[in-house]
């Protein structure tokens, strides 16, 4: 699960990338009534390990495609 302040442009099946490579997709998006914002549930390939201190942002290309981009941490 990933928490975002806003889910603007995010949709189920949106690609999830790590260091520019596609590693999965967004499965579901829901409002976070406790913290505000939204929570995105993502599916990631089984062979991919994401460091716990990684960061995720929603990126929209100039062509309008929305991607969840994960920047790996060091853990």
N, CA, C and O atoms as a Tinker XYZ file with bonds, in Angstrom:
   300  protein
     1  N      0.832000   -1.185000    0.000000    73     2
     2  CA     0.000000    0.000000    0.000000    64     1     3
     3  C      0.876000    1.248000    0.000000    63     2     4     5
     4  O      1.886000    1.324000    0.700000    81     3
     5  N      0.468000    2.205000   -0.790000    73     3     6
     6  CA     1.171000    3.480000   -0.863000    64     5     7
     7  C      0.198000    4.602000   -0.542000    63     6     8     9
     8  O     -0.935000    4.597000   -1.023000    81     7
     9  N      0.633000    5.573000    0.272000    73     7    10
    10  CA    -0.203000    6.705000    0.632000    64     9    11
    11  C      0.232000    7.932000   -0.166000    63    10    12    13
    12  O      1.421000    8.231000   -0.277000    81    11
    13  N     -0.762000    8.639000   -0.719000    73    11    14
    14  CA    -0.500000    9.873000   -1.456000    64    13    15
    15  C     -1.448000   10.952000   -0.955000    63    14    16    17
    16  O     -2.582000   10.663000   -0.572000    81    15
    17  N     -0.980000   12.198000   -0.959000    73    15    18
    18  CA    -1.838000   13.326000   -0.569000    64    17    19
    19  C     -2.999000   13.475000   -1.539000    63    18    20    21
    20  O     -4.103000   13.848000   -1.142000    81    19
    21  N     -2.746000   13.182000   -2.817000    73    19    22
    22  CA    -3.769000   13.294000   -3.847000    64    21    23
    23  C     -3.603000   12.142000   -4.832000    63    22    24    25
    24  O     -2.484000   11.722000   -5.127000    81    23
    25  N     -4.700000   11.647000   -5.325000    73    23    26
    26  CA    -4.659000   10.585000   -6.327000    64    25    27
    27  C     -4.943000   11.118000   -7.719000    63    26    28    29
    28  O     -5.349000   10.362000   -8.601000    81    27
    29  N     -4.736000   12.398000   -7.924000    73    27    30
    30  CA    -5.060000   13.041000   -9.189000    64    29    31
    31  C     -4.412000   12.317000  -10.368000    63    30    32    33
    32  O     -3.189000   12.207000  -10.451000    81    31
    33  N     -5.254000   11.827000  -11.275000    73    31    34
    34  CA    -4.770000   11.158000  -12.468000    64    33    35
    35  C     -4.482000    9.680000  -12.289000    63    34    36    37
    36  O     -4.246000    8.974000  -13.270000    81    35
    37  N     -4.497000    9.200000  -11.057000    73    35    38
    38  CA    -4.185000    7.792000  -10.796000    64    37    39
    39  C     -5.409000    6.930000  -11.082000    63    38    40    41
    40  O     -6.537000    7.348000  -10.821000    81    39
    41  N     -5.199000    5.748000  -11.608000    73    39    42
    42  CA    -6.296000    4.857000  -11.966000    64    41    43
    43  C     -5.854000    3.409000  -11.796000    63    42    44    45
    44  O     -4.663000    3.108000  -11.886000    81    43
    45  N     -6.820000    2.497000  -11.547000    73    43    46
    46  CA    -6.469000    1.073000  -11.498000    64    45    47
    47  C     -5.844000    0.648000  -12.825000    63    46    48    49
    48  O     -6.276000    1.099000  -13.886000    81    47
    49  N     -4.862000   -0.188000  -12.773000    73    47    50
    50  CA    -4.039000   -0.695000  -13.888000    64    49    51
    51  C     -2.924000    0.253000  -14.289000    63    50    52    53
    52  O     -2.148000   -0.074000  -15.187000    81    51
    53  N     -2.813000    1.441000  -13.645000    73    51    54
    54  CA    -1.702000    2.346000  -13.960000    64    53    55
    55  C     -0.382000    1.624000  -13.692000    63    54    56    57
    56  O     -0.287000    0.865000  -12.728000    81    55
    57  N      0.630000    1.841000  -14.519000    73    55    58
    58  CA     1.918000    1.183000  -14.332000    64    57    59
    59  C      2.631000    1.653000  -13.061000    63    58    60    61
    60  O      2.487000    2.799000  -12.636000    81    59
    61  N      3.397000    0.744000  -12.472000    73    59    62
    62  CA     4.283000    1.045000  -11.351000    64    61    63
    63  C      5.697000    0.774000  -11.840000    63    62    64    65
    64  O      5.984000   -0.310000  -12.348000    81    63
    65  N      6.592000    1.765000  -11.689000    73    63    66
    66  CA     7.961000    1.602000  -12.163000    64    65    67
    67  C      8.955000    1.751000  -11.022000    63    66    68    69
    68  O      8.700000    2.454000  -10.045000    81    67
    69  N     10.084000    1.084000  -11.159000    73    67    70
    70  CA    11.204000    1.185000  -10.225000    64    69    71
    71  C     12.439000    1.453000  -11.064000    63    70    72    73
    72  O     12.807000    0.639000  -11.911000    81    71
    73  N     13.071000    2.572000  -10.839000    73    71    74
    74  CA    14.248000    2.975000  -11.628000    64    73    75
    75  C     13.952000    2.943000  -13.123000    63    74    76    77
    76  O     14.817000    2.587000  -13.924000    81    75
    77  N     12.723000    3.316000  -13.500000    73    75    78
    78  CA    12.352000    3.398000  -14.905000    64    77    79
    79  C     11.848000    2.113000  -15.532000    63    78    80    81
    80  O     11.422000    2.122000  -16.687000    81    79
    81  N     11.886000    1.000000  -14.795000    73    79    82
    82  CA    11.414000   -0.273000  -15.345000    64    81    83
    83  C     10.046000   -0.614000  -14.777000    63    82    84    85
    84  O      9.796000   -0.411000  -13.589000    81    83
    85  N      9.152000   -1.137000  -15.628000    73    83    86
    86  CA     7.816000   -1.520000  -15.182000    64    85    87
    87  C      7.912000   -2.757000  -14.292000    63    86    88    89
    88  O      8.418000   -3.799000  -14.708000    81    87
    89  N      7.414000   -2.625000  -13.051000    73    87    90
    90  CA     7.475000   -3.749000  -12.107000    64    89    91
    91  C      6.100000   -4.187000  -11.638000    63    90    92    93
    92  O      5.989000   -5.141000  -10.868000    81    91
    93  N      5.047000   -3.509000  -12.085000    73    91    94
    94  CA     3.713000   -3.884000  -11.635000    64    93    95
    95  C      2.664000   -2.876000  -12.046000    63    94    96    97
    96  O      2.867000   -2.059000  -12.944000    81    95
    97  N      1.519000   -2.959000  -11.351000    73    95    98
    98  CA     0.384000   -2.088000  -11.664000    64    97    99
    99  C     -0.369000   -1.723000  -10.394000    63    98   100   101
   100  O     -0.279000   -2.406000   -9.374000    81    99
   101  N     -1.110000   -0.633000  -10.482000    73    99   102
   102  CA    -2.017000   -0.254000   -9.403000    64   101   103
   103  C     -3.216000   -1.194000   -9.461000    63   102   104   105
   104  O     -3.816000   -1.385000  -10.520000    81   103
   105  N     -3.561000   -1.780000   -8.312000    73   103   106
   106  CA    -4.720000   -2.673000   -8.269000    64   105   107
   107  C     -5.990000   -1.918000   -7.882000    63   106   108   109
   108  O     -7.044000   -2.116000   -8.486000    81   107
   109  N     -5.883000   -1.045000   -6.864000    73   107   110
   110  CA    -7.064000   -0.387000   -6.319000    64   109   111
   111  C     -6.659000    0.951000   -5.704000    63   110   112   113
   112  O     -5.519000    1.123000   -5.272000    81   111
   113  N     -7.586000    1.883000   -5.667000    73   111   114
   114  CA    -7.359000    3.183000   -5.037000    64   113   115
   115  C     -8.554000    3.459000   -4.139000    63   114   116   117
   116  O     -9.698000    3.243000   -4.538000    81   115
   117  N     -8.288000    3.940000   -2.915000    73   115   118
   118  CA    -9.379000    4.273000   -2.007000    64   117   119
   119  C     -9.013000    5.517000   -1.208000    63   118   120   121
   120  O     -7.836000    5.846000   -1.055000    81   119
   121  N    -10.021000    6.197000   -0.708000    73   119   122
   122  CA    -9.800000    7.350000    0.160000    64   121   123
   123  C     -9.234000    6.880000    1.492000    63   122   124   125
   124  O     -9.612000    5.819000    1.988000    81   123
   125  N     -8.340000    7.653000    2.067000    73   123   126
   126  CA    -7.800000    7.378000    3.390000    64   125   127
   127  C     -8.509000    8.305000    4.367000    63   126   128   129
   128  O     -8.125000    9.464000    4.524000    81   127
   129  N     -9.546000    7.789000    5.022000    73   127   130
   130  CA   -10.364000    8.635000    5.894000    64   129   131
   131  C     -9.637000    9.028000    7.175000    63   130   132   133
   132  O     -9.985000   10.039000    7.785000    81   131
   133  N     -8.638000    8.259000    7.598000    73   131   134
   134  CA    -7.898000    8.571000    8.821000    64   133   135
   135  C     -6.849000    9.653000    8.603000    63   134   136   137
   136  O     -6.795000   10.623000    9.360000    81   135
   137  N     -6.017000    9.498000    7.579000    73   135   138
   138  CA    -4.910000   10.430000    7.337000    64   137   139
   139  C     -5.229000   11.483000    6.279000    63   138   140   141
   140  O     -4.507000   12.472000    6.158000    81   139
   141  N     -6.290000   11.284000    5.522000    73   139   142
   142  CA    -6.568000   12.134000    4.373000    64   141   143
   143  C     -5.803000   11.617000    3.169000    63   142   144   145
   144  O     -4.909000   10.782000    3.307000    81   143
   145  N     -6.144000   12.097000    2.023000    73   143   146
   146  CA    -5.473000   11.636000    0.805000    64   145   147
   147  C     -6.052000   10.319000    0.325000    63   146   148   149
   148  O     -7.219000   10.009000    0.564000    81   147
   149  N     -5.211000    9.546000   -0.358000    73   147   150
   150  CA    -5.634000    8.258000   -0.911000    64   149   151
   151  C     -4.595000    7.185000   -0.609000    63   150   152   153
   152  O     -3.428000    7.472000   -0.342000    81   151
   153  N     -5.061000    5.939000   -0.661000    73   151   154
   154  CA    -4.173000    4.786000   -0.536000    64   153   155
   155  C     -4.295000    3.993000   -1.830000    63   154   156   157
   156  O     -5.398000    3.665000   -2.267000    81   155
   157  N     -3.158000    3.690000   -2.435000    73   155   158
   158  CA    -3.130000    2.884000   -3.651000    64   157   159
   159  C     -2.556000    1.513000   -3.311000    63   158   160   161
   160  O     -1.457000    1.410000   -2.766000    81   159
   161  N     -3.294000    0.482000   -3.630000    73   159   162
   162  CA    -2.819000   -0.891000   -3.469000    64   161   163
   163  C     -2.171000   -1.287000   -4.786000    63   162   164   165
   164  O     -2.787000   -1.181000   -5.847000    81   163
   165  N     -0.913000   -1.748000   -4.714000    73   163   166
   166  CA    -0.200000   -2.080000   -5.943000    64   165   167
   167  C      0.166000   -3.563000   -5.971000    63   166   168   169
   168  O      0.383000   -4.186000   -4.932000    81   167
   169  N      0.228000   -4.101000   -7.163000    73   167   170
   170  CA     0.741000   -5.452000   -7.404000    64   169   171
   171  C      2.123000   -5.308000   -8.014000    63   170   172   173
   172  O      2.304000   -4.593000   -9.000000    81   171
   173  N      3.104000   -5.993000   -7.423000    73   171   174
   174  CA     4.487000   -5.932000   -7.893000    64   173   175
   175  C      4.937000   -7.343000   -8.227000    63   174   176   177
   176  O      4.580000   -8.299000   -7.537000    81   175
   177  N      5.720000   -7.467000   -9.283000    73   175   178
   178  CA     6.255000   -8.785000   -9.670000    64   177   179
   179  C      6.953000   -9.443000   -8.484000    63   178   180   181
   180  O      7.604000   -8.771000   -7.684000    81   179
   181  N      6.812000  -10.757000   -8.380000    73   179   182
   182  CA     7.377000  -11.507000   -7.261000    64   181   183
   183  C      8.897000  -11.446000   -7.187000    63   182   184   185
   184  O      9.465000  -11.571000   -6.102000    81   183
   185  N      9.563000  -11.257000   -8.316000    73   183   186
   186  CA    11.028000  -11.253000   -8.330000    64   185   187
   187  C     11.624000   -9.893000   -7.967000    63   186   188   189
   188  O     12.845000   -9.736000   -7.965000    81   187
   189  N     10.773000   -8.905000   -7.659000    73   187   190
   190  CA    11.242000   -7.551000   -7.356000    64   189   191
   191  C     11.165000   -7.299000   -5.855000    63   190   192   193
   192  O     10.139000   -7.555000   -5.226000    81   191
   193  N     12.261000   -6.793000   -5.286000    73   191   194
   194  CA    12.301000   -6.405000   -3.872000    64   193   195
   195  C     12.489000   -4.890000   -3.810000    63   194   196   197
   196  O     13.423000   -4.338000   -4.393000    81   195
   197  N     11.581000   -4.233000   -3.091000    73   195   198
   198  CA    11.638000   -2.782000   -2.962000    64   197   199
   199  C     12.171000   -2.446000   -1.573000    63   198   200   201
   200  O     11.572000   -2.855000   -0.578000    81   199
   201  N     13.277000   -1.713000   -1.478000    73   199   202
   202  CA    13.807000   -1.323000   -0.160000    64   201   203
   203  C     12.758000   -0.563000    0.658000    63   202   204   205
   204  O     11.973000    0.207000    0.104000    81   203
   205  N     12.748000   -0.779000    1.958000    73   203   206
   206  CA    11.731000   -0.182000    2.824000    64   205   207
   207  C     11.798000    1.340000    2.872000    63   206   208   209
   208  O     10.787000    1.984000    3.152000    81   207
   209  N     12.954000    1.928000    2.606000    73   207   210
   210  CA    13.066000    3.388000    2.652000    64   209   211
   211  C     12.909000    4.032000    1.269000    63   210   212   213
   212  O     13.365000    5.154000    1.050000    81   211
   213  N     12.270000    3.325000    0.350000    73   211   214
   214  CA    12.019000    3.865000   -0.987000    64   213   215
   215  C     10.908000    4.912000   -0.921000    63   214   216   217
   216  O     10.126000    4.944000    0.029000    81   215
   217  N     10.849000    5.767000   -1.944000    73   215   218
   218  CA     9.794000    6.768000   -2.035000    64   217   219
   219  C      9.011000    6.566000   -3.327000    63   218   220   221
   220  O      9.559000    6.117000   -4.333000    81   219
   221  N      7.723000    6.904000   -3.286000    73   219   222
   222  CA     6.869000    6.759000   -4.462000    64   221   223
   223  C      6.175000    8.082000   -4.748000    63   222   224   225
   224  O      5.714000    8.764000   -3.833000    81   223
   225  N      6.107000    8.436000   -6.023000    73   223   226
   226  CA     5.396000    9.639000   -6.444000    64   225   227
   227  C      4.532000    9.304000   -7.657000    63   226   228   229
   228  O      4.804000    8.352000   -8.389000    81   227
   229  N      3.492000   10.100000   -7.851000    73   227   230
   230  CA     2.650000    9.963000   -9.034000    64   229   231
   231  C      3.179000   10.937000  -10.080000    63   230   232   233
   232  O      3.292000   12.135000   -9.824000    81   231
   233  N      3.500000   10.413000  -11.254000    73   231   234
   234  CA     4.075000   11.222000  -12.329000    64   233   235
   235  C      3.153000   11.148000  -13.542000    63   234   236   237
   236  O      2.701000   10.070000  -13.927000    81   235
   237  N      2.883000   12.301000  -14.133000    73   235   238
   238  CA     2.085000   12.339000  -15.360000    64   237   239
   239  C      2.950000   12.869000  -16.485000    63   238   240   241
   240  O      3.513000   13.960000  -16.395000    81   239
   241  N      3.049000   12.080000  -17.549000    73   239   242
   242  CA     3.879000   12.487000  -18.687000    64   241   243
   243  C      3.178000   13.583000  -19.480000    63   242   244   245
   244  O      1.994000   13.851000  -19.274000    81   243
   245  N      3.916000   14.212000  -20.388000    73   243   246
   246  CA     3.314000   15.256000  -21.224000    64   245   247
   247  C      2.260000   14.673000  -22.166000    63   246   248   249
   248  O      1.437000   15.411000  -22.707000    81   247
   249  N      2.281000   13.354000  -22.363000    73   247   250
   250  CA     1.270000   12.694000  -23.189000    64   249   251
   251  C      0.041000   12.324000  -22.371000    63   250   252   253
   252  O     -0.945000   11.835000  -22.922000    81   251
   253  N      0.091000   12.555000  -21.049000    73   251   254
   254  CA    -1.066000   12.302000  -20.201000    64   253   255
   255  C     -1.063000   10.973000  -19.467000    63   254   256   257
   256  O     -1.973000   10.709000  -18.682000    81   255
   257  N     -0.066000   10.127000  -19.699000    73   255   258
   258  CA    -0.018000    8.845000  -18.995000    64   257   259
   259  C      0.419000    9.067000  -17.552000    63   258   260   261
   260  O      1.354000    9.821000  -17.285000    81   259
   261  N     -0.265000    8.405000  -16.631000    73   259   262
   262  CA     0.059000    8.511000  -15.214000    64   261   263
   263  C      0.766000    7.237000  -14.771000    63   262   264   265
   264  O      0.334000    6.130000  -15.092000    81   263
   265  N      1.864000    7.406000  -14.025000    73   263   266
   266  CA     2.688000    6.287000  -13.560000    64   265   267
   267  C      3.019000    6.508000  -12.089000    63   266   268   269
   268  O      3.254000    7.640000  -11.666000    81   267
   269  N      3.037000    5.428000  -11.309000    73   267   270
   270  CA     3.575000    5.494000   -9.951000    64   269   271
   271  C      5.055000    5.150000  -10.070000    63   270   272   273
   272  O      5.415000    4.030000  -10.435000    81   271
   273  N      5.901000    6.116000   -9.760000    73   271   274
   274  CA     7.347000    5.948000   -9.902000    64   273   275
   275  C      7.972000    5.771000   -8.517000    63   274   276   277
   276  O      7.846000    6.635000   -7.650000    81   275
   277  N      8.640000    4.650000   -8.330000    73   275   278
   278  CA     9.294000    4.354000   -7.052000    64   277   279
   279  C     10.788000    4.594000   -7.215000    63   278   280   281
   280  O     11.418000    4.075000   -8.137000    81   279
   281  N     11.349000    5.394000   -6.301000    73   279   282
   282  CA    12.782000    5.630000   -6.250000    64   281   283
   283  C     13.330000    4.776000   -5.123000    63   282   284   285
   284  O     12.937000    4.961000   -3.971000    81   283
   285  N     14.234000    3.837000   -5.425000    73   283   286
   286  CA    14.714000    2.918000   -4.391000    64   285   287
   287  C     15.548000    3.614000   -3.338000    63   286   288   289
   288  O     16.316000    4.532000   -3.629000    81   287
   289  N     15.380000    3.153000   -2.090000    73   287   290
   290  CA    16.209000    3.620000   -0.982000    64   289   291
   291  C     17.429000    2.738000   -0.842000    63   290   292   293
   292  O     17.776000    1.997000   -1.762000    81   291
   293  N     18.086000    2.815000    0.313000    73   291   294
   294  CA    19.321000    2.071000    0.527000    64   293   295
   295  C     19.161000    0.814000    1.380000    63   294   296   297
   296  O     20.067000   -0.019000    1.425000    81   295
   297  N     17.994000    0.664000    2.071000    73   295   298
   298  CA    17.794000   -0.507000    2.954000    64   297   299
   299  C     17.651000   -1.796000    2.184000    63   298   300
   300  O     17.478000   -2.858000    2.783000    81   299
